[in-house]
Amino acid sequence: MIETRLGEFEEVILLLVGILGAEAYAFNIAEEFESQAGRPVSIGAVHSTLTRLEEKGFLTSQMGESTAERGGRRKRIYTITAYGRKTLSAARDFRIALWKQFPGFATGKLT
């Protein structure tokens, strides 16, 4: 049976795929992760996460056209599925509900 929940890293990678749109390929996702998170990530970790997210049905992929900037090599472009969007929305709602219950954050009176 395939696990259908999102881990934290999976959630971030899925969000980056949505943010990057037609430019969502592994190397670009890794660069965007490093830019946004301020920490490095291996391309292998991104590839394995993308594969896992695709196996769970959160993403689809297809080979894009070759480009001169990559020496004529083609890139695998990832797209979020409707199921992936629904799962991201549920993850966001869950986190917001927890933050609203956290003492201090809910009232704006942090100590």
Backbone bond lengths (Angstrom), bond angles and torsions (degrees), N, CA, C in turn:
res aa  C-N    CA-C-N  psi(-1)  N-CA   C-N-CA  omega(-1)  CA-C   N-CA-C  phi
1 M - - - 1.448 - - 1.536 109.11 -
2 I 1.318 116.51 134.84 1.459 122.25 -178.53 1.526 109.86 -84.65
3 E 1.340 114.86 130.96 1.472 120.71 176.27 1.530 108.35 -67.24
4 T 1.325 117.67 132.96 1.460 120.26 -176.33 1.523 113.76 -114.40
5 R 1.346 118.01 6.60 1.461 119.47 175.78 1.522 109.49 -88.61
6 L 1.333 114.92 163.10 1.452 120.92 179.26 1.515 110.96 -101.86
7 G 1.326 117.05 131.04 1.447 121.12 169.10 1.523 107.95 -81.84
8 E 1.342 117.11 167.64 1.463 120.26 -177.62 1.536 112.07 -61.01
9 F 1.329 117.39 -46.40 1.469 119.96 179.86 1.523 110.21 -64.91
10 E 1.325 116.52 -39.87 1.465 120.23 177.59 1.531 110.73 -60.49
11 E 1.323 116.10 -41.40 1.463 120.58 179.98 1.532 110.05 -61.57
12 V 1.315 116.89 -44.84 1.471 120.56 -179.85 1.531 110.64 -63.94
13 I 1.316 117.14 -44.26 1.466 120.15 179.86 1.528 110.24 -63.60
14 L 1.323 116.86 -40.95 1.473 120.33 178.49 1.527 110.07 -63.35
15 L 1.322 117.65 -41.63 1.468 120.95 176.66 1.527 111.09 -61.40
16 L 1.338 116.57 -42.50 1.463 119.74 -179.85 1.527 111.49 -64.87
17 V 1.313 117.52 -36.20 1.467 120.30 175.95 1.531 109.14 -60.05
18 G 1.321 116.69 -43.33 1.465 120.29 178.22 1.519 112.23 -65.49
19 I 1.321 116.86 -40.22 1.469 121.24 -179.62 1.528 110.92 -66.48
20 L 1.320 117.05 -41.85 1.464 121.03 -174.98 1.530 113.20 -79.33
21 G 1.323 117.76 -21.39 1.473 120.77 177.54 1.518 112.57 57.46
22 A 1.329 116.87 -124.58 1.471 122.25 -176.11 1.529 112.64 -66.99
23 E 1.318 118.19 -10.93 1.471 122.63 178.92 1.530 111.82 -101.45
24 A 1.342 116.58 18.24 1.469 121.17 -177.19 1.525 111.20 -85.51
25 Y 1.315 116.22 81.40 1.467 122.42 172.30 1.526 107.34 -122.87
26 A 1.328 116.38 159.58 1.465 121.65 -166.37 1.528 114.43 -51.72
27 F 1.322 117.29 -49.46 1.467 119.41 -177.01 1.526 110.66 -62.86
28 N 1.325 116.77 -42.98 1.461 121.23 -179.94 1.534 110.97 -65.84
29 I 1.326 116.78 -38.32 1.465 121.29 177.59 1.531 109.96 -63.41
30 A 1.334 116.93 -42.50 1.468 120.49 178.58 1.530 110.86 -62.46
31 E 1.333 116.26 -43.37 1.471 119.66 178.35 1.518 111.59 -63.10
32 E 1.321 116.61 -41.87 1.464 120.54 -179.84 1.528 110.72 -67.06
33 F 1.327 116.04 -38.08 1.469 119.73 177.10 1.525 109.28 -59.43
34 E 1.334 117.13 -48.76 1.459 120.98 -178.99 1.521 111.24 -62.06
35 S 1.317 116.78 -38.69 1.463 120.99 179.22 1.527 111.27 -66.65
36 Q 1.319 116.27 -45.21 1.470 120.35 -175.58 1.527 112.04 -78.61
37 A 1.334 117.66 -39.58 1.468 121.14 -175.35 1.527 112.57 -89.03
38 G 1.321 116.08 -20.22 1.459 119.34 -179.32 1.519 113.45 72.27
39 R 1.320 116.29 25.08 1.462 120.85 177.19 1.524 108.74 -148.25
40 P 1.321 115.51 151.54 1.466 118.37 -176.60 1.528 113.02 -75.21
41 V 1.314 114.77 158.54 1.462 121.79 174.51 1.524 106.74 -141.92
42 S 1.310 116.64 143.26 1.470 118.99 178.75 1.525 109.44 -79.70
43 I 1.323 114.89 147.78 1.459 119.84 178.18 1.528 109.57 -64.48
44 G 1.332 117.25 -29.82 1.461 120.95 177.50 1.522 111.94 -64.89
45 A 1.333 116.59 -39.56 1.471 120.39 177.89 1.521 110.57 -65.21
46 V 1.324 116.15 -38.53 1.474 119.48 178.64 1.525 109.93 -67.92
47 H 1.330 117.32 -45.16 1.469 120.52 179.42 1.526 111.13 -59.71
48 S 1.317 117.37 -47.25 1.473 119.00 -177.22 1.527 110.95 -66.22
49 T 1.326 117.06 -35.31 1.468 119.94 178.06 1.521 110.98 -68.54
50 L 1.327 116.94 -42.13 1.467 120.00 177.80 1.529 110.75 -60.98
51 T 1.326 116.48 -42.14 1.471 120.48 178.46 1.525 110.45 -62.07
52 R 1.337 116.27 -45.09 1.472 120.66 179.84 1.532 110.99 -63.19
53 L 1.333 117.16 -42.23 1.474 120.52 179.30 1.525 111.08 -65.33
54 E 1.316 116.29 -34.20 1.468 119.69 177.56 1.525 109.57 -69.99
55 E 1.329 117.53 -41.02 1.473 120.81 178.58 1.525 111.63 -63.79
56 K 1.332 117.04 -31.57 1.463 121.30 178.74 1.529 112.59 -79.20
57 G 1.333 116.61 -9.61 1.465 120.35 178.64 1.518 113.83 89.59
58 F 1.332 117.92 12.28 1.463 121.29 179.99 1.529 112.01 -86.46
59 L 1.317 116.58 -20.47 1.465 122.55 -178.42 1.518 110.56 -134.88
60 T 1.321 114.81 156.93 1.452 121.71 164.82 1.531 105.99 -124.73
61 S 1.312 116.36 163.71 1.462 118.80 177.43 1.511 109.63 -144.58
62 Q 1.312 113.72 157.50 1.458 120.50 173.89 1.517 108.34 -152.83
63 M 1.306 115.30 155.67 1.453 119.86 179.56 1.520 109.18 -76.49
64 G 1.333 115.83 129.07 1.458 121.01 176.68 1.513 110.47 -85.29
65 E 1.291 114.92 179.09 1.469 120.51 178.68 1.527 110.46 -72.29
66 S 1.315 116.29 154.64 1.459 120.15 176.73 1.527 108.83 -72.28
67 T 1.335 114.45 148.59 1.462 119.08 179.88 1.522 109.18 -127.88
68 A 1.311 115.89 150.66 1.461 121.56 179.41 1.529 110.53 -65.27
69 E 1.328 117.49 -33.57 1.466 120.65 -177.30 1.519 112.04 -63.72
70 R 1.320 118.72 -22.10 1.473 122.43 177.86 1.526 110.90 -109.79
71 G 1.316 117.07 26.01 1.462 120.97 177.51 1.518 112.61 65.46
72 G 1.312 116.62 31.37 1.450 121.10 178.33 1.518 114.07 82.33
73 R 1.326 117.31 4.85 1.475 120.00 179.42 1.530 110.17 -80.64
74 R 1.316 114.46 148.54 1.460 120.63 178.53 1.514 109.88 -89.87
75 K 1.330 117.54 156.28 1.459 123.26 179.41 1.520 109.15 -116.63
76 R 1.335 116.23 147.79 1.460 120.34 173.84 1.527 106.91 -89.62
77 I 1.331 116.47 118.12 1.460 123.05 -177.25 1.527 108.62 -99.44
78 Y 1.332 116.18 132.31 1.467 122.40 -177.89 1.525 110.56 -104.86
79 T 1.333 114.94 144.53 1.462 122.67 179.87 1.525 108.65 -135.10
80 I 1.330 116.81 138.11 1.466 120.81 178.42 1.529 109.36 -75.77
81 T 1.317 116.20 136.74 1.462 121.56 175.88 1.535 109.47 -84.15
82 A 1.314 116.28 169.73 1.468 120.63 175.85 1.528 109.54 -60.95
83 Y 1.315 116.78 -38.40 1.466 121.41 177.71 1.532 110.36 -63.92
84 G 1.318 117.11 -39.38 1.463 121.21 177.26 1.521 111.31 -64.05
85 R 1.326 117.54 -42.13 1.473 121.41 178.20 1.529 110.62 -63.74
86 K 1.323 115.74 -42.25 1.465 120.22 179.41 1.531 110.24 -63.81
87 T 1.315 116.78 -40.77 1.467 121.00 179.75 1.527 110.86 -67.76
88 L 1.332 117.63 -40.02 1.472 120.48 176.53 1.525 110.67 -62.28
89 S 1.304 116.56 -42.95 1.465 120.78 179.31 1.530 110.95 -61.21
90 A 1.324 116.74 -42.90 1.469 120.73 179.15 1.531 110.65 -65.08
91 A 1.339 117.09 -39.33 1.471 121.00 178.71 1.523 110.28 -64.22
92 R 1.337 116.91 -42.88 1.474 121.28 178.08 1.532 110.59 -62.26
93 D 1.331 116.89 -46.98 1.465 120.97 -179.25 1.530 111.16 -61.04
94 F 1.338 116.63 -40.60 1.462 120.98 179.19 1.522 110.28 -62.22
95 R 1.333 116.85 -46.71 1.473 120.35 -179.48 1.525 111.82 -64.60
96 I 1.314 117.46 -41.29 1.466 120.47 178.65 1.527 110.15 -62.35
97 A 1.330 116.83 -42.00 1.473 120.51 179.25 1.527 110.44 -61.73
98 L 1.321 117.32 -39.82 1.466 119.97 178.00 1.520 111.47 -67.25
99 W 1.334 117.92 -43.94 1.475 121.18 179.75 1.525 111.07 -61.32
100 K 1.319 116.81 -35.21 1.468 120.15 179.29 1.514 112.20 -68.09
101 Q 1.325 118.03 -22.51 1.467 121.97 179.50 1.523 112.52 -91.84
102 F 1.321 116.82 -13.98 1.466 121.32 -175.80 1.528 109.12 -71.21
103 P 1.352 116.99 122.48 1.474 119.40 -178.36 1.532 111.60 -55.16
104 G 1.274 115.23 135.44 1.457 120.50 179.16 1.507 113.19 94.57
105 F 1.312 118.01 -46.36 1.452 120.26 179.08 1.524 110.36 -72.30
106 A 1.332 116.84 -37.96 1.451 120.52 -178.47 1.533 111.26 -65.77
107 T 1.326 117.78 -34.98 1.466 120.86 -177.77 1.524 112.29 -100.24
108 G 1.310 117.46 -9.64 1.456 120.76 -177.45 1.516 112.57 76.84
109 K 1.350 117.12 14.01 1.460 122.04 -179.30 1.526 110.18 -112.34
110 L 1.299 115.68 71.89 1.462 119.62 178.03 1.510 110.46 -74.63
111 T 1.317 116.22 142.30 1.464 119.99 177.54 1.501 109.97 -115.60
